[in-house]
Every structure is written in C-alpha cells, then in structure tokens.
Amino acid sequence: MNRRISIAARIAAGTAGGYGVAALVAVAVACWWPADRTQASVAGTLAALLAWPAIVMACFHAGSATRAWAGLGGTAIVLLAAAMGAGWRP
C-alpha cells in the first residue's frame, strides 16, 4: 500500500473509527457503572474522553492500516457485547 494512502487510512481509523469506539466506551461504562443514570452517563463520557486519544495513538502504532481497522473492529465488538450484556439495546 502506498505510504500516503496508509497514513490517510490511519487518520480515518483514528478519527472516525476512534470516535465510534469511544462512543461505545461511553455506552458500555454507563451501562455497567453502579450508580444512578446521571452519574453513570458522566462517568461514561469521561471514560470515552480518556479513551479516544489512546485509540488514536494505537491506530498510528499499529503495523499497518489493516491492523488498525481490525483492532478497532475487534474492540467495537467486545464493547458492544459488554453493553448489550448489561441490557443496552441500540
């Protein structure tokens, strides 16, 4: 893969994919947080804001753009399963 295309794919993975996974982090944390809904929502949002930069860095640390997207997909599946296991329905 061309170097510029690989970098563009990682940028897309870090921004768009990272946003999606961070949103799932917020949902999963909010569903599993043992407090009322307001505090759980705040905790989920704060966890997502901490997770997003780490996700972006992981996308650029991955060996290729394919691995970055695969890592995002696997993480999204795990977080979606955790949220749905807590009773969340999309």
TORNUTI-494360 format. One record per residue (C-alpha): residue number from 1; residue in three letters; chain; x, y, z. Coordinates in nm, 3 decimals, decimal comma. Each point is the difference from the previous one (the first is absolute). Layout:
N
PT;nr;rest;kette;px;py;pz
PT;NUM;ALA;A;X;Y;Z
...
END
This chain:
90
PT;nr;rest;kette;px;py;pz
PT;1;MET;A;0,000;0,000;0,000
PT;2;ASN;A;0,124;0,346;-0,084
PT;3;ARG;A;0,139;0,186;0,301
PT;4;ARG;A;-0,236;0,297;-0,041
PT;5;ILE;A;-0,304;-0,224;-0,034
PT;6;SER;A;0,110;-0,193;0,310
PT;7;ILE;A;0,034;0,321;0,200
PT;8;ALA;A;-0,338;0,124;-0,125
PT;9;ALA;A;-0,159;-0,333;0,098
PT;10;ARG;A;0,151;0,027;0,348
PT;11;ILE;A;-0,124;0,357;0,034
PT;12;ALA;A;-0,349;-0,118;-0,096
PT;13;ALA;A;0,027;-0,290;0,244
PT;14;GLY;A;0,117;0,228;0,281
PT;15;THR;A;-0,264;0,266;-0,052
PT;16;ALA;A;-0,314;-0,174;-0,125
PT;17;GLY;A;0,068;-0,346;0,139
PT;18;GLY;A;0,135;0,143;0,323
PT;19;TYR;A;-0,311;0,210;0,045
PT;20;GLY;A;-0,221;-0,304;-0,049
PT;21;VAL;A;0,195;-0,213;0,244
PT;22;ALA;A;0,011;0,286;0,252
PT;23;ALA;A;-0,378;0,028;-0,025
PT;24;LEU;A;-0,027;-0,372;0,073
PT;25;VAL;A;0,233;0,048;0,298
PT;26;ALA;A;-0,240;0,265;0,131
PT;27;VAL;A;-0,300;-0,228;-0,046
PT;28;ALA;A;0,169;-0,306;0,155
PT;29;VAL;A;0,130;0,192;0,302
PT;30;ALA;A;-0,335;0,172;0,052
PT;31;CYS;A;-0,183;-0,334;-0,014
PT;32;TRP;A;0,231;-0,170;0,249
PT;33;TRP;A;0,059;0,295;0,238
PT;34;PRO;A;-0,159;-0,080;0,340
PT;35;ALA;A;-0,165;0,337;0,058
PT;36;ASP;A;-0,303;0,194;-0,112
PT;37;ARG;A;-0,042;0,081;-0,369
PT;38;THR;A;0,136;0,354;0,020
PT;39;GLN;A;0,325;-0,099;0,169
PT;40;ALA;A;0,037;-0,300;-0,228
PT;41;SER;A;-0,041;0,222;-0,305
PT;42;VAL;A;0,264;0,244;0,124
PT;43;ALA;A;0,238;-0,285;0,083
PT;44;GLY;A;-0,050;-0,152;-0,344
PT;45;THR;A;0,064;0,330;-0,174
PT;46;LEU;A;0,316;0,062;0,200
PT;47;ALA;A;0,123;-0,352;-0,074
PT;48;ALA;A;-0,062;0,056;-0,371
PT;49;LEU;A;0,191;0,329;0,008
PT;50;LEU;A;0,295;-0,185;0,155
PT;51;ALA;A;-0,026;-0,292;-0,241
PT;52;TRP;A;-0,014;0,195;-0,326
PT;53;PRO;A;0,362;0,132;0,004
PT;54;ALA;A;0,124;-0,346;0,093
PT;55;ILE;A;-0,195;-0,148;-0,291
PT;56;VAL;A;0,145;0,255;-0,243
PT;57;MET;A;0,353;-0,075;0,122
PT;58;ALA;A;-0,063;-0,372;-0,033
PT;59;CYS;A;-0,110;0,049;-0,362
PT;60;PHE;A;0,333;0,163;-0,082
PT;61;HIS;A;0,194;-0,255;0,203
PT;62;ALA;A;-0,153;-0,289;-0,195
PT;63;GLY;A;0,224;-0,159;-0,261
PT;64;SER;A;-0,241;0,074;-0,285
PT;65;ALA;A;-0,330;0,166;-0,070
PT;66;THR;A;-0,162;-0,342;-0,028
PT;67;ARG;A;0,111;-0,088;0,352
PT;68;ALA;A;-0,127;0,334;0,129
PT;69;TRP;A;-0,346;-0,060;-0,150
PT;70;ALA;A;0,000;-0,361;0,121
PT;71;GLY;A;0,087;0,113;0,352
PT;72;LEU;A;-0,279;0,256;-0,007
PT;73;GLY;A;-0,247;-0,259;-0,125
PT;74;GLY;A;0,096;-0,253;0,266
PT;75;THR;A;-0,017;0,259;0,275
PT;76;ALA;A;-0,339;0,120;-0,124
PT;77;ILE;A;-0,138;-0,354;0,003
PT;78;VAL;A;0,120;-0,058;0,358
PT;79;LEU;A;-0,141;0,332;0,122
PT;80;LEU;A;-0,329;-0,057;-0,180
PT;81;ALA;A;-0,031;-0,345;0,158
PT;82;ALA;A;0,076;0,147;0,343
PT;83;ALA;A;-0,260;0,274;-0,041
PT;84;MET;A;-0,264;-0,238;-0,130
PT;85;GLY;A;0,081;-0,242;0,281
PT;86;ALA;A;-0,090;0,278;0,244
PT;87;GLY;A;-0,338;0,046;-0,166
PT;88;TRP;A;0,073;0,275;-0,253
PT;89;ARG;A;-0,187;-0,023;-0,330
PT;90;PRO;A;0,095;0,216;-0,301
END
